[in-house]
Structures are given as structure tokens and as C-alpha cells.
Amino acid sequence: MKKITQFLFLMAFLSGFIAQAQTHLYENPKFDELAKDHKNIAILPFRTKIELRPKQMEKLESGQLEEMQKSEAESLQEAMHSWFLKRKKRGTLAIDVQPPSRTRTLLLKQNINSENIDAFTPEELAQILEVDAIISGTYETNKPMSEGASVALGLLIGVWGRTNSAVVNMNINNSGDGELLWNYNKKVSGSFGSNSDDLINVLMRKASRRLAYTK
């Protein structure tokens, strides 16, 4: 009985996330063919923007918003990596996914950060990371979703609770020519207590059916 109750609670929670969701999915006609030769991919930290009200911004010191956005970006990167690892363990993922720590280290060695990464092409980044494709994206929210950024925001300006709305735009680009293979744009509404793993699960649940790397 307890398990049934927990299951119903989870379904209700996820439906709250999906409510009022808007989804746009693009798949390159050549994605399946190109993916056959892919052995590994890397996930970049998402370019993250936390939209705060002007009065909330006044309470922040210089650099604090940037730190929260960095924490949020890395949290989503880790959550997506975890999602892929679970599929790999189940035998439903055909490629390897580079650990985020290695991705960040390789970028750091080339002095690539959130401020200058847009100056590099997808194929250049894939070559630096030594992978066959890269996942990148943007993320906009009115409240942070990661534990660290959420707590920091609460302590600084008194805004507690995690995100209740977010827009995520994800790309997969081929390493050889940088060609866009897959794009997924989704707007979701969450609830108090939602976190990065919940968001990624909602994002990828339907999109993975059209993802060439999943069996």
C-alpha cells in the first residue's frame, strides 16, 4: 500500500511539472545514420540565466548571481549525465557519456569558460573534448533548481523553494562538421521540492524516444 501511495504521489508530482508544458523537437534526417558511428558524447554545462526581480537583484552583491548560475548549470549537467548512466546500466544506451568532471577539466585547460565558450564552434569543442558529439543548451528559470543555488538565494534575498517554471533548449551537434542533429525546446512548470533530476527526467522521458542513441 505504501509503494502504491508513493507511486501516485510521484505521478501527481510529475504531472504538475508537465502541466502547461510547451515542447518543440527537431531531428536531423541523418541523425540515425550518423549516430551509428558515434562512440562517445560530452555534455557541456548549460548556459543558465536566473531571472530575478529588480528588488531581488538589489540585494545581491557583485558576482553572486553569476555563481548561482554556474552552480545551476553544473547541476543540470550532472543530472543529465546521471540520466544517461541509468540508461547505460539498463542496456538501452548505445554510446558512452563523458563524466562532467572530465568535460569541465578539459575545457578549463583550454581556458574555456561560460563567458567565452560561444566563441568556439561545436566541432572545435568536440575535438577538445575528444568526443563524437556534444550536448549543449540554454536554461532560463525564475528560481534556481539546484540545492546549492536554491539555498544561497534563500539566504541572500529570502526567496525559498525551488523553481516553478523553466525553459530548456538542448542541442546535439556532430563532431566532424558541427551539424545540428537534434534540438529540443521545452517549457515546464514545477512545484516546491522539484530538483534538477526531476527536470531532466521530465525533459527526456518523451524526447528519448526520438533520440538515436537510445535503443
C-alpha positions as CSV (number, residue, x, y, z in Angstrom):
1,M,0.0,0.0,0.0
2,K,2.9,2.3,0.9
3,K,4.5,1.8,-2.5
4,I,1.2,2.5,-4.3
5,T,0.8,5.7,-2.4
6,Q,4.4,6.7,-3.2
7,F,3.8,5.9,-6.9
8,L,0.6,8.0,-7.0
9,F,2.4,10.9,-5.3
10,L,5.2,10.7,-7.9
11,M,2.8,10.7,-10.8
12,A,1.0,13.7,-9.4
13,F,4.3,15.5,-8.9
14,L,5.4,14.8,-12.5
15,S,2.0,15.8,-13.9
16,G,2.5,19.1,-12.1
17,F,5.8,19.6,-14.0
18,I,4.3,18.7,-17.3
19,A,1.2,20.9,-16.9
20,Q,1.2,23.8,-19.3
21,A,4.3,22.4,-20.9
22,Q,5.3,23.5,-24.4
23,T,7.5,21.3,-26.5
24,H,9.4,21.7,-29.8
25,L,11.5,18.8,-31.2
26,Y,13.7,18.8,-34.2
27,E,15.5,15.7,-35.5
28,N,18.0,15.8,-38.4
29,P,17.0,13.2,-41.0
30,K,20.6,12.0,-41.0
31,F,20.8,11.6,-37.2
32,D,20.2,7.9,-37.1
33,E,22.8,7.2,-39.8
34,L,25.5,9.5,-38.2
35,A,24.8,8.1,-34.7
36,K,25.9,4.6,-35.8
37,D,29.5,5.8,-35.9
38,H,29.3,7.7,-32.6
39,K,31.1,6.1,-29.6
40,N,31.0,8.8,-27.0
41,I,29.4,12.2,-26.3
42,A,30.0,15.0,-23.9
43,I,27.5,17.3,-22.0
44,L,28.5,20.9,-21.7
45,P,27.4,23.0,-18.7
46,F,24.1,24.7,-19.8
47,R,24.2,28.5,-20.3
48,T,22.0,29.4,-17.4
49,K,20.0,32.6,-16.7
50,I,18.1,33.1,-13.4
51,E,15.5,35.8,-13.9
52,L,15.2,37.8,-10.7
53,R,13.0,40.9,-9.9
54,P,14.8,44.3,-9.7
55,K,14.3,44.4,-6.0
56,Q,15.7,41.0,-5.6
57,M,18.8,41.9,-7.7
58,E,19.4,44.9,-5.4
59,K,20.1,42.5,-2.5
60,L,22.8,40.7,-4.4
61,E,26.5,41.6,-4.4
62,S,28.6,41.6,-7.5
63,G,29.3,38.1,-8.8
64,Q,26.7,36.3,-6.6
65,L,24.2,35.8,-9.4
66,E,26.9,34.5,-11.7
67,E,28.0,32.0,-9.0
68,M,24.4,30.8,-8.6
69,Q,24.0,30.4,-12.4
70,K,27.3,28.4,-12.5
71,S,26.0,26.1,-9.8
72,E,22.7,25.7,-11.6
73,A,24.5,24.9,-14.9
74,E,26.7,22.3,-13.4
75,S,23.8,20.7,-11.5
76,L,21.9,20.2,-14.8
77,Q,25.0,18.8,-16.4
78,E,25.4,16.3,-13.6
79,A,21.7,15.4,-13.7
80,M,21.7,14.7,-17.4
81,H,24.9,12.6,-17.1
82,S,23.1,10.6,-14.4
83,W,20.1,10.1,-16.6
84,F,22.3,8.7,-19.4
85,L,24.2,6.4,-17.0
86,K,21.0,4.9,-15.8
87,R,20.1,4.0,-19.4
88,K,23.6,2.7,-20.0
89,K,23.1,0.4,-17.0
90,R,19.8,-0.9,-18.3
91,G,21.4,-1.6,-21.7
92,T,19.3,0.9,-23.5
93,L,22.1,3.4,-24.4
94,A,24.4,2.7,-27.3
95,I,27.2,5.2,-26.5
96,D,29.4,6.3,-23.6
97,V,29.0,9.6,-21.9
98,Q,32.0,11.6,-20.7
99,P,31.9,12.4,-17.0
100,P,31.1,16.1,-16.4
101,S,34.2,16.5,-14.2
102,R,36.4,15.5,-17.2
103,T,34.5,17.7,-19.5
104,R,35.0,20.7,-17.3
105,T,38.7,20.0,-16.7
106,L,39.4,19.7,-20.4
107,L,37.6,23.0,-21.1
108,L,39.5,24.6,-18.2
109,K,42.8,23.5,-19.6
110,Q,41.9,25.4,-22.8
111,N,40.8,28.5,-20.8
112,I,37.2,27.9,-22.0
113,N,34.5,29.1,-19.6
114,S,30.9,30.3,-19.7
115,E,31.9,33.7,-20.8
116,N,33.9,32.7,-23.9
117,I,32.6,29.3,-24.9
118,D,30.3,30.8,-27.6
119,A,33.5,31.8,-29.4
120,F,34.1,28.1,-30.2
121,T,32.3,26.1,-32.8
122,P,30.7,22.8,-31.9
123,E,33.3,20.9,-33.9
124,E,36.1,22.7,-32.1
125,L,34.6,21.8,-28.7
126,A,34.1,18.2,-29.7
127,Q,37.7,18.0,-30.8
128,I,38.9,19.4,-27.5
129,L,36.7,17.0,-25.5
130,E,37.7,14.1,-27.8
131,V,34.1,13.0,-28.4
132,D,31.9,12.3,-31.4
133,A,29.1,14.7,-30.5
134,I,28.3,17.3,-27.8
135,I,25.2,18.2,-26.0
136,S,24.7,21.9,-25.1
137,G,21.9,24.1,-24.2
138,T,20.4,27.1,-22.5
139,Y,18.3,27.2,-19.4
140,E,16.2,30.0,-18.0
141,T,14.3,30.0,-14.8
142,N,12.7,32.3,-12.3
143,K,14.2,30.4,-9.3
144,P,17.2,28.1,-9.2
145,M,16.6,24.3,-9.0
146,S,19.9,23.0,-7.7
147,E,20.2,22.6,-3.9
148,G,23.2,24.9,-3.6
149,A,21.8,27.8,-5.7
150,S,18.4,27.5,-4.1
151,V,19.7,27.7,-0.6
152,A,22.0,30.5,-1.5
153,L,19.2,32.6,-3.0
154,G,17.1,32.0,0.1
155,L,19.8,33.1,2.4
156,L,20.6,36.2,0.4
157,I,17.2,37.6,-0.6
158,G,14.7,35.5,1.3
159,V,13.3,33.5,-1.7
160,W,12.9,29.9,-0.6
161,G,11.8,26.9,-2.6
162,R,13.0,25.6,-5.9
163,T,11.9,26.6,-9.4
164,N,8.3,26.7,-10.5
165,S,9.0,27.5,-14.2
166,A,11.8,26.8,-16.5
167,V,12.6,26.9,-20.3
168,V,15.3,24.5,-21.5
169,N,16.7,24.4,-25.0
170,M,19.0,21.5,-25.8
171,N,21.2,20.8,-28.9
172,I,23.2,17.8,-30.1
173,N,25.9,18.7,-32.6
174,N,28.0,16.4,-34.7
175,S,31.8,16.5,-34.1
176,G,33.0,16.3,-37.7
177,D,31.1,19.3,-39.2
178,G,29.2,20.7,-36.2
179,E,25.9,19.9,-37.9
180,L,22.8,20.2,-35.7
181,L,21.5,16.7,-35.2
182,W,18.8,17.2,-32.6
183,N,17.1,20.2,-30.9
184,Y,14.7,20.0,-28.0
185,N,12.9,23.1,-26.5
186,K,10.6,22.7,-23.6
187,K,8.9,24.9,-21.1
188,V,7.8,23.3,-17.9
189,S,6.1,24.3,-14.7
190,G,7.2,22.6,-11.5
191,S,6.4,22.7,-7.8
192,F,8.1,23.2,-4.5
193,G,10.6,20.5,-3.9
194,S,11.4,19.8,-7.6
195,N,15.1,19.4,-8.4
196,S,17.5,19.0,-11.3
197,D,17.0,15.3,-11.6
198,D,13.2,15.7,-11.7
199,L,13.5,18.3,-14.5
200,I,15.8,16.1,-16.6
201,N,13.5,13.1,-16.2
202,V,10.6,15.2,-17.4
203,L,12.5,16.6,-20.3
204,M,14.0,13.3,-21.5
205,R,11.1,11.0,-20.9
206,K,9.4,11.6,-24.3
207,A,12.3,13.1,-26.1
208,S,14.4,10.0,-25.6
209,R,12.0,8.1,-27.8
210,R,13.3,10.1,-30.7
211,L,17.0,10.1,-29.6
212,A,19.2,8.0,-31.9
213,Y,21.4,6.9,-29.0
214,T,18.7,5.1,-27.1
215,K,17.6,1.6,-28.1
